[in-house]
Amino acid sequence: MRCPYCRHPDSRVVDSREAEDGQLIRRRRSCPECGRRFTTVEEAVLAVVKRSGVTEPFSRSKIITGVRKACQGRPVDDDALAVLAQRVEEAVRARGAAEVPSHDVGLAILGPLRELDEVAYLRFASVYRSFDCLGDFEREISVLRADRERADRKQADREAGHEVAGAVSG
């Protein structure tokens, strides 16, 4: 690392610390030439490879903008969209690759969006997965219904289990 004061081409790392949940590394450096100290911040750049082959930096705001369109008219606030974008970024970064196809980013959006709002999920999925006909919507809605029924049964079983446990201990 070049010294910002004397432009010497080398420096020595004195201290390193993680910041922002490990997303950044702050390094305290010392110049062997002039002896002055300075701080650098390193961040792993995550690039998205679009279908055209063009690469661009990952952007949470771009995720929020795209999902906001699907959530138009739905009871979804900006905080929920910010959390969704954070979850998407964490999922994409967890893969450990420096570059990720835009298709994978879209897939990472679907899960959290489905949990957030089913109607917004259907809107986003219809564009993302290129629904061509009514049958595509019907299939996706039947999957959503089956998952919801499964979750409702699971919840009812848990609640029944608590009632039985309460009756036995009482």
PyMOL CGO cylinders between C-alpha atoms (Angstrom):
from pymol import cmd
from pymol.cgo import CYLINDER

trace = [
    CYLINDER, 0.00, 0.00, 0.00, 1.43, 3.34, -1.05, 0.3, 1, 1, 1, 1, 1, 1,
    CYLINDER, 1.43, 3.34, -1.05, 1.84, 5.95, 1.71, 0.3, 1, 1, 1, 1, 1, 1,
    CYLINDER, 1.84, 5.95, 1.71, -0.62, 8.83, 1.14, 0.3, 1, 1, 1, 1, 1, 1,
    CYLINDER, -0.62, 8.83, 1.14, 1.86, 11.31, 2.67, 0.3, 1, 1, 1, 1, 1, 1,
    CYLINDER, 1.86, 11.31, 2.67, 5.24, 10.61, 1.06, 0.3, 1, 1, 1, 1, 1, 1,
    CYLINDER, 5.24, 10.61, 1.06, 4.08, 8.21, -1.72, 0.3, 1, 1, 1, 1, 1, 1,
    CYLINDER, 4.08, 8.21, -1.72, 6.53, 5.52, -0.58, 0.3, 1, 1, 1, 1, 1, 1,
    CYLINDER, 6.53, 5.52, -0.58, 5.44, 2.29, -2.34, 0.3, 1, 1, 1, 1, 1, 1,
    CYLINDER, 5.44, 2.29, -2.34, 5.30, 0.16, 0.80, 0.3, 1, 1, 1, 1, 1, 1,
    CYLINDER, 5.30, 0.16, 0.80, 3.77, 0.20, 4.29, 0.3, 1, 1, 1, 1, 1, 1,
    CYLINDER, 3.77, 0.20, 4.29, 3.60, -2.08, 7.31, 0.3, 1, 1, 1, 1, 1, 1,
    CYLINDER, 3.60, -2.08, 7.31, 0.32, -3.28, 8.85, 0.3, 1, 1, 1, 1, 1, 1,
    CYLINDER, 0.32, -3.28, 8.85, 0.25, -2.36, 12.55, 0.3, 1, 1, 1, 1, 1, 1,
    CYLINDER, 0.25, -2.36, 12.55, -3.29, -3.51, 13.41, 0.3, 1, 1, 1, 1, 1, 1,
    CYLINDER, -3.29, -3.51, 13.41, -6.27, -5.13, 11.63, 0.3, 1, 1, 1, 1, 1, 1,
    CYLINDER, -6.27, -5.13, 11.63, -9.89, -5.17, 12.79, 0.3, 1, 1, 1, 1, 1, 1,
    CYLINDER, -9.89, -5.17, 12.79, -13.15, -6.33, 11.29, 0.3, 1, 1, 1, 1, 1, 1,
    CYLINDER, -13.15, -6.33, 11.29, -16.00, -3.85, 10.95, 0.3, 1, 1, 1, 1, 1, 1,
    CYLINDER, -16.00, -3.85, 10.95, -19.65, -4.06, 9.91, 0.3, 1, 1, 1, 1, 1, 1,
    CYLINDER, -19.65, -4.06, 9.91, -20.07, -7.73, 10.80, 0.3, 1, 1, 1, 1, 1, 1,
    CYLINDER, -20.07, -7.73, 10.80, -16.94, -8.80, 8.97, 0.3, 1, 1, 1, 1, 1, 1,
    CYLINDER, -16.94, -8.80, 8.97, -17.85, -7.08, 5.71, 0.3, 1, 1, 1, 1, 1, 1,
    CYLINDER, -17.85, -7.08, 5.71, -14.97, -4.60, 6.08, 0.3, 1, 1, 1, 1, 1, 1,
    CYLINDER, -14.97, -4.60, 6.08, -11.43, -4.80, 7.41, 0.3, 1, 1, 1, 1, 1, 1,
    CYLINDER, -11.43, -4.80, 7.41, -9.80, -1.70, 8.84, 0.3, 1, 1, 1, 1, 1, 1,
    CYLINDER, -9.80, -1.70, 8.84, -6.03, -1.77, 8.77, 0.3, 1, 1, 1, 1, 1, 1,
    CYLINDER, -6.03, -1.77, 8.77, -3.79, 0.66, 10.66, 0.3, 1, 1, 1, 1, 1, 1,
    CYLINDER, -3.79, 0.66, 10.66, -0.58, 1.06, 8.66, 0.3, 1, 1, 1, 1, 1, 1,
    CYLINDER, -0.58, 1.06, 8.66, 2.81, 2.67, 9.19, 0.3, 1, 1, 1, 1, 1, 1,
    CYLINDER, 2.81, 2.67, 9.19, 5.10, 4.03, 6.48, 0.3, 1, 1, 1, 1, 1, 1,
    CYLINDER, 5.10, 4.03, 6.48, 8.73, 2.84, 6.88, 0.3, 1, 1, 1, 1, 1, 1,
    CYLINDER, 8.73, 2.84, 6.88, 9.95, 5.94, 5.00, 0.3, 1, 1, 1, 1, 1, 1,
    CYLINDER, 9.95, 5.94, 5.00, 8.27, 8.88, 6.77, 0.3, 1, 1, 1, 1, 1, 1,
    CYLINDER, 8.27, 8.88, 6.77, 6.98, 7.05, 9.87, 0.3, 1, 1, 1, 1, 1, 1,
    CYLINDER, 6.98, 7.05, 9.87, 3.45, 8.44, 9.60, 0.3, 1, 1, 1, 1, 1, 1,
    CYLINDER, 3.45, 8.44, 9.60, 0.43, 6.25, 10.25, 0.3, 1, 1, 1, 1, 1, 1,
    CYLINDER, 0.43, 6.25, 10.25, -2.75, 5.95, 8.23, 0.3, 1, 1, 1, 1, 1, 1,
    CYLINDER, -2.75, 5.95, 8.23, -5.83, 3.75, 8.06, 0.3, 1, 1, 1, 1, 1, 1,
    CYLINDER, -5.83, 3.75, 8.06, -7.11, 1.76, 5.10, 0.3, 1, 1, 1, 1, 1, 1,
    CYLINDER, -7.11, 1.76, 5.10, -10.47, 0.06, 4.72, 0.3, 1, 1, 1, 1, 1, 1,
    CYLINDER, -10.47, 0.06, 4.72, -10.81, -3.10, 2.67, 0.3, 1, 1, 1, 1, 1, 1,
    CYLINDER, -10.81, -3.10, 2.67, -14.09, -4.45, 1.38, 0.3, 1, 1, 1, 1, 1, 1,
    CYLINDER, -14.09, -4.45, 1.38, -14.65, -7.60, -0.65, 0.3, 1, 1, 1, 1, 1, 1,
    CYLINDER, -14.65, -7.60, -0.65, -16.32, -6.51, -3.87, 0.3, 1, 1, 1, 1, 1, 1,
    CYLINDER, -16.32, -6.51, -3.87, -19.21, -8.68, -5.00, 0.3, 1, 1, 1, 1, 1, 1,
    CYLINDER, -19.21, -8.68, -5.00, -19.91, -8.48, -8.72, 0.3, 1, 1, 1, 1, 1, 1,
    CYLINDER, -19.91, -8.48, -8.72, -23.11, -9.48, -10.51, 0.3, 1, 1, 1, 1, 1, 1,
    CYLINDER, -23.11, -9.48, -10.51, -22.74, -10.93, -14.00, 0.3, 1, 1, 1, 1, 1, 1,
    CYLINDER, -22.74, -10.93, -14.00, -25.74, -9.99, -16.12, 0.3, 1, 1, 1, 1, 1, 1,
    CYLINDER, -25.74, -9.99, -16.12, -27.10, -12.13, -18.96, 0.3, 1, 1, 1, 1, 1, 1,
    CYLINDER, -27.10, -12.13, -18.96, -25.32, -9.91, -21.48, 0.3, 1, 1, 1, 1, 1, 1,
    CYLINDER, -25.32, -9.91, -21.48, -21.99, -10.75, -19.82, 0.3, 1, 1, 1, 1, 1, 1,
    CYLINDER, -21.99, -10.75, -19.82, -21.57, -7.26, -18.36, 0.3, 1, 1, 1, 1, 1, 1,
    CYLINDER, -21.57, -7.26, -18.36, -20.46, -7.16, -14.72, 0.3, 1, 1, 1, 1, 1, 1,
    CYLINDER, -20.46, -7.16, -14.72, -21.57, -4.59, -12.20, 0.3, 1, 1, 1, 1, 1, 1,
    CYLINDER, -21.57, -4.59, -12.20, -21.18, -4.26, -8.43, 0.3, 1, 1, 1, 1, 1, 1,
    CYLINDER, -21.18, -4.26, -8.43, -23.88, -5.86, -6.26, 0.3, 1, 1, 1, 1, 1, 1,
    CYLINDER, -23.88, -5.86, -6.26, -26.33, -3.20, -5.10, 0.3, 1, 1, 1, 1, 1, 1,
    CYLINDER, -26.33, -3.20, -5.10, -28.81, -3.54, -2.24, 0.3, 1, 1, 1, 1, 1, 1,
    CYLINDER, -28.81, -3.54, -2.24, -30.63, -0.46, -3.53, 0.3, 1, 1, 1, 1, 1, 1,
    CYLINDER, -30.63, -0.46, -3.53, -31.15, -2.16, -6.89, 0.3, 1, 1, 1, 1, 1, 1,
    CYLINDER, -31.15, -2.16, -6.89, -32.69, -5.17, -5.08, 0.3, 1, 1, 1, 1, 1, 1,
    CYLINDER, -32.69, -5.17, -5.08, -34.97, -2.84, -3.11, 0.3, 1, 1, 1, 1, 1, 1,
    CYLINDER, -34.97, -2.84, -3.11, -36.04, -0.98, -6.26, 0.3, 1, 1, 1, 1, 1, 1,
    CYLINDER, -36.04, -0.98, -6.26, -36.94, -4.20, -8.09, 0.3, 1, 1, 1, 1, 1, 1,
    CYLINDER, -36.94, -4.20, -8.09, -38.79, -5.71, -5.15, 0.3, 1, 1, 1, 1, 1, 1,
    CYLINDER, -38.79, -5.71, -5.15, -40.58, -2.43, -4.38, 0.3, 1, 1, 1, 1, 1, 1,
    CYLINDER, -40.58, -2.43, -4.38, -42.27, -2.67, -7.80, 0.3, 1, 1, 1, 1, 1, 1,
    CYLINDER, -42.27, -2.67, -7.80, -43.61, -6.12, -6.91, 0.3, 1, 1, 1, 1, 1, 1,
    CYLINDER, -43.61, -6.12, -6.91, -44.78, -4.77, -3.53, 0.3, 1, 1, 1, 1, 1, 1,
    CYLINDER, -44.78, -4.77, -3.53, -46.64, -1.78, -4.97, 0.3, 1, 1, 1, 1, 1, 1,
    CYLINDER, -46.64, -1.78, -4.97, -49.98, -1.42, -3.20, 0.3, 1, 1, 1, 1, 1, 1,
    CYLINDER, -49.98, -1.42, -3.20, -49.05, -4.09, -0.64, 0.3, 1, 1, 1, 1, 1, 1,
    CYLINDER, -49.05, -4.09, -0.64, -48.61, -3.53, 3.12, 0.3, 1, 1, 1, 1, 1, 1,
    CYLINDER, -48.61, -3.53, 3.12, -44.80, -3.75, 2.96, 0.3, 1, 1, 1, 1, 1, 1,
    CYLINDER, -44.80, -3.75, 2.96, -42.69, -0.96, 4.47, 0.3, 1, 1, 1, 1, 1, 1,
    CYLINDER, -42.69, -0.96, 4.47, -39.20, 0.25, 3.57, 0.3, 1, 1, 1, 1, 1, 1,
    CYLINDER, -39.20, 0.25, 3.57, -37.64, -1.39, 6.64, 0.3, 1, 1, 1, 1, 1, 1,
    CYLINDER, -37.64, -1.39, 6.64, -38.90, -4.80, 5.52, 0.3, 1, 1, 1, 1, 1, 1,
    CYLINDER, -38.90, -4.80, 5.52, -37.45, -4.19, 2.04, 0.3, 1, 1, 1, 1, 1, 1,
    CYLINDER, -37.45, -4.19, 2.04, -34.09, -3.22, 3.57, 0.3, 1, 1, 1, 1, 1, 1,
    CYLINDER, -34.09, -3.22, 3.57, -34.05, -6.41, 5.64, 0.3, 1, 1, 1, 1, 1, 1,
    CYLINDER, -34.05, -6.41, 5.64, -34.94, -8.45, 2.56, 0.3, 1, 1, 1, 1, 1, 1,
    CYLINDER, -34.94, -8.45, 2.56, -32.08, -6.86, 0.59, 0.3, 1, 1, 1, 1, 1, 1,
    CYLINDER, -32.08, -6.86, 0.59, -29.68, -7.58, 3.46, 0.3, 1, 1, 1, 1, 1, 1,
    CYLINDER, -29.68, -7.58, 3.46, -30.79, -11.23, 3.56, 0.3, 1, 1, 1, 1, 1, 1,
    CYLINDER, -30.79, -11.23, 3.56, -30.31, -11.52, -0.20, 0.3, 1, 1, 1, 1, 1, 1,
    CYLINDER, -30.31, -11.52, -0.20, -26.81, -10.04, 0.01, 0.3, 1, 1, 1, 1, 1, 1,
    CYLINDER, -26.81, -10.04, 0.01, -25.87, -12.35, 2.89, 0.3, 1, 1, 1, 1, 1, 1,
    CYLINDER, -25.87, -12.35, 2.89, -27.14, -15.38, 0.96, 0.3, 1, 1, 1, 1, 1, 1,
    CYLINDER, -27.14, -15.38, 0.96, -25.24, -14.40, -2.17, 0.3, 1, 1, 1, 1, 1, 1,
    CYLINDER, -25.24, -14.40, -2.17, -22.01, -13.61, -0.26, 0.3, 1, 1, 1, 1, 1, 1,
    CYLINDER, -22.01, -13.61, -0.26, -22.28, -16.91, 1.63, 0.3, 1, 1, 1, 1, 1, 1,
    CYLINDER, -22.28, -16.91, 1.63, -21.61, -18.72, -1.64, 0.3, 1, 1, 1, 1, 1, 1,
    CYLINDER, -21.61, -18.72, -1.64, -18.07, -17.40, -1.42, 0.3, 1, 1, 1, 1, 1, 1,
    CYLINDER, -18.07, -17.40, -1.42, -17.76, -16.37, -5.07, 0.3, 1, 1, 1, 1, 1, 1,
    CYLINDER, -17.76, -16.37, -5.07, -16.50, -12.94, -6.13, 0.3, 1, 1, 1, 1, 1, 1,
    CYLINDER, -16.50, -12.94, -6.13, -18.88, -12.96, -9.10, 0.3, 1, 1, 1, 1, 1, 1,
    CYLINDER, -18.88, -12.96, -9.10, -22.43, -14.24, -9.12, 0.3, 1, 1, 1, 1, 1, 1,
    CYLINDER, -22.43, -14.24, -9.12, -24.83, -14.56, -12.06, 0.3, 1, 1, 1, 1, 1, 1,
    CYLINDER, -24.83, -14.56, -12.06, -27.84, -12.22, -11.93, 0.3, 1, 1, 1, 1, 1, 1,
    CYLINDER, -27.84, -12.22, -11.93, -30.05, -15.32, -12.15, 0.3, 1, 1, 1, 1, 1, 1,
    CYLINDER, -30.05, -15.32, -12.15, -28.71, -16.48, -8.76, 0.3, 1, 1, 1, 1, 1, 1,
    CYLINDER, -28.71, -16.48, -8.76, -29.50, -13.08, -7.24, 0.3, 1, 1, 1, 1, 1, 1,
    CYLINDER, -29.50, -13.08, -7.24, -33.09, -13.44, -8.48, 0.3, 1, 1, 1, 1, 1, 1,
    CYLINDER, -33.09, -13.44, -8.48, -33.33, -16.90, -6.92, 0.3, 1, 1, 1, 1, 1, 1,
    CYLINDER, -33.33, -16.90, -6.92, -32.01, -15.50, -3.64, 0.3, 1, 1, 1, 1, 1, 1,
    CYLINDER, -32.01, -15.50, -3.64, -34.81, -12.88, -3.68, 0.3, 1, 1, 1, 1, 1, 1,
    CYLINDER, -34.81, -12.88, -3.68, -37.66, -15.37, -4.13, 0.3, 1, 1, 1, 1, 1, 1,
    CYLINDER, -37.66, -15.37, -4.13, -37.45, -17.08, -0.72, 0.3, 1, 1, 1, 1, 1, 1,
    CYLINDER, -37.45, -17.08, -0.72, -37.41, -13.98, 1.51, 0.3, 1, 1, 1, 1, 1, 1,
    CYLINDER, -37.41, -13.98, 1.51, -40.02, -12.26, -0.69, 0.3, 1, 1, 1, 1, 1, 1,
    CYLINDER, -40.02, -12.26, -0.69, -42.32, -15.26, -0.41, 0.3, 1, 1, 1, 1, 1, 1,
    CYLINDER, -42.32, -15.26, -0.41, -42.09, -15.02, 3.40, 0.3, 1, 1, 1, 1, 1, 1,
    CYLINDER, -42.09, -15.02, 3.40, -42.67, -11.27, 3.28, 0.3, 1, 1, 1, 1, 1, 1,
    CYLINDER, -42.67, -11.27, 3.28, -45.72, -11.10, 1.01, 0.3, 1, 1, 1, 1, 1, 1,
    CYLINDER, -45.72, -11.10, 1.01, -47.21, -13.86, -1.15, 0.3, 1, 1, 1, 1, 1, 1,
    CYLINDER, -47.21, -13.86, -1.15, -48.85, -11.49, -3.64, 0.3, 1, 1, 1, 1, 1, 1,
    CYLINDER, -48.85, -11.49, -3.64, -45.60, -9.57, -4.17, 0.3, 1, 1, 1, 1, 1, 1,
    CYLINDER, -45.60, -9.57, -4.17, -43.84, -12.93, -4.50, 0.3, 1, 1, 1, 1, 1, 1,
    CYLINDER, -43.84, -12.93, -4.50, -46.25, -13.99, -7.26, 0.3, 1, 1, 1, 1, 1, 1,
    CYLINDER, -46.25, -13.99, -7.26, -45.75, -10.70, -9.09, 0.3, 1, 1, 1, 1, 1, 1,
    CYLINDER, -45.75, -10.70, -9.09, -41.97, -10.97, -8.90, 0.3, 1, 1, 1, 1, 1, 1,
    CYLINDER, -41.97, -10.97, -8.90, -41.92, -14.68, -9.78, 0.3, 1, 1, 1, 1, 1, 1,
    CYLINDER, -41.92, -14.68, -9.78, -44.20, -14.13, -12.77, 0.3, 1, 1, 1, 1, 1, 1,
    CYLINDER, -44.20, -14.13, -12.77, -41.71, -11.71, -14.30, 0.3, 1, 1, 1, 1, 1, 1,
    CYLINDER, -41.71, -11.71, -14.30, -38.55, -13.46, -13.09, 0.3, 1, 1, 1, 1, 1, 1,
    CYLINDER, -38.55, -13.46, -13.09, -39.65, -16.91, -14.20, 0.3, 1, 1, 1, 1, 1, 1,
    CYLINDER, -39.65, -16.91, -14.20, -41.38, -15.57, -17.32, 0.3, 1, 1, 1, 1, 1, 1,
    CYLINDER, -41.38, -15.57, -17.32, -44.86, -16.95, -16.69, 0.3, 1, 1, 1, 1, 1, 1,
    CYLINDER, -44.86, -16.95, -16.69, -46.46, -17.46, -20.10, 0.3, 1, 1, 1, 1, 1, 1,
    CYLINDER, -46.46, -17.46, -20.10, -49.99, -18.48, -19.26, 0.3, 1, 1, 1, 1, 1, 1,
    CYLINDER, -49.99, -18.48, -19.26, -52.62, -18.71, -16.56, 0.3, 1, 1, 1, 1, 1, 1,
    CYLINDER, -52.62, -18.71, -16.56, -51.50, -22.29, -15.83, 0.3, 1, 1, 1, 1, 1, 1,
    CYLINDER, -51.50, -22.29, -15.83, -48.12, -20.99, -14.62, 0.3, 1, 1, 1, 1, 1, 1,
    CYLINDER, -48.12, -20.99, -14.62, -49.91, -18.79, -12.07, 0.3, 1, 1, 1, 1, 1, 1,
    CYLINDER, -49.91, -18.79, -12.07, -52.25, -21.60, -11.05, 0.3, 1, 1, 1, 1, 1, 1,
    CYLINDER, -52.25, -21.60, -11.05, -49.33, -24.00, -10.45, 0.3, 1, 1, 1, 1, 1, 1,
    CYLINDER, -49.33, -24.00, -10.45, -47.48, -21.47, -8.33, 0.3, 1, 1, 1, 1, 1, 1,
    CYLINDER, -47.48, -21.47, -8.33, -50.62, -20.61, -6.32, 0.3, 1, 1, 1, 1, 1, 1,
    CYLINDER, -50.62, -20.61, -6.32, -51.28, -24.31, -5.65, 0.3, 1, 1, 1, 1, 1, 1,
    CYLINDER, -51.28, -24.31, -5.65, -47.71, -24.69, -4.35, 0.3, 1, 1, 1, 1, 1, 1,
    CYLINDER, -47.71, -24.69, -4.35, -48.22, -21.66, -2.08, 0.3, 1, 1, 1, 1, 1, 1,
    CYLINDER, -48.22, -21.66, -2.08, -51.52, -23.08, -0.80, 0.3, 1, 1, 1, 1, 1, 1,
    CYLINDER, -51.52, -23.08, -0.80, -50.00, -26.52, -0.12, 0.3, 1, 1, 1, 1, 1, 1,
    CYLINDER, -50.00, -26.52, -0.12, -47.09, -24.94, 1.76, 0.3, 1, 1, 1, 1, 1, 1,
    CYLINDER, -47.09, -24.94, 1.76, -49.45, -22.76, 3.80, 0.3, 1, 1, 1, 1, 1, 1,
    CYLINDER, -49.45, -22.76, 3.80, -51.67, -25.76, 4.68, 0.3, 1, 1, 1, 1, 1, 1,
    CYLINDER, -51.67, -25.76, 4.68, -48.58, -27.72, 5.72, 0.3, 1, 1, 1, 1, 1, 1,
    CYLINDER, -48.58, -27.72, 5.72, -47.41, -24.83, 7.93, 0.3, 1, 1, 1, 1, 1, 1,
    CYLINDER, -47.41, -24.83, 7.93, -50.90, -24.45, 9.44, 0.3, 1, 1, 1, 1, 1, 1,
    CYLINDER, -50.90, -24.45, 9.44, -51.02, -28.19, 10.27, 0.3, 1, 1, 1, 1, 1, 1,
    CYLINDER, -51.02, -28.19, 10.27, -47.58, -28.01, 11.82, 0.3, 1, 1, 1, 1, 1, 1,
    CYLINDER, -47.58, -28.01, 11.82, -48.62, -25.02, 13.94, 0.3, 1, 1, 1, 1, 1, 1,
    CYLINDER, -48.62, -25.02, 13.94, -51.84, -26.75, 15.03, 0.3, 1, 1, 1, 1, 1, 1,
    CYLINDER, -51.84, -26.75, 15.03, -49.84, -29.87, 16.00, 0.3, 1, 1, 1, 1, 1, 1,
    CYLINDER, -49.84, -29.87, 16.00, -47.45, -27.72, 18.05, 0.3, 1, 1, 1, 1, 1, 1,
    CYLINDER, -47.45, -27.72, 18.05, -50.32, -25.97, 19.80, 0.3, 1, 1, 1, 1, 1, 1,
    CYLINDER, -50.32, -25.97, 19.80, -52.06, -29.29, 20.50, 0.3, 1, 1, 1, 1, 1, 1,
    CYLINDER, -52.06, -29.29, 20.50, -48.78, -30.62, 21.92, 0.3, 1, 1, 1, 1, 1, 1,
    CYLINDER, -48.78, -30.62, 21.92, -48.55, -27.65, 24.30, 0.3, 1, 1, 1, 1, 1, 1,
    CYLINDER, -48.55, -27.65, 24.30, -52.15, -28.20, 25.45, 0.3, 1, 1, 1, 1, 1, 1,
    CYLINDER, -52.15, -28.20, 25.45, -51.45, -31.90, 26.12, 0.3, 1, 1, 1, 1, 1, 1,
    CYLINDER, -51.45, -31.90, 26.12, -48.22, -31.05, 27.96, 0.3, 1, 1, 1, 1, 1, 1,
    CYLINDER, -48.22, -31.05, 27.96, -50.06, -28.42, 30.02, 0.3, 1, 1, 1, 1, 1, 1,
    CYLINDER, -50.06, -28.42, 30.02, -52.83, -30.90, 30.93, 0.3, 1, 1, 1, 1, 1, 1,
    CYLINDER, -52.83, -30.90, 30.93, -50.31, -33.57, 32.00, 0.3, 1, 1, 1, 1, 1, 1,
    CYLINDER, -50.31, -33.57, 32.00, -48.27, -31.20, 34.15, 0.3, 1, 1, 1, 1, 1, 1,
    CYLINDER, -48.27, -31.20, 34.15, -51.34, -29.48, 35.63, 0.3, 1, 1, 1, 1, 1, 1,
]
cmd.load_cgo(trace, "trace")
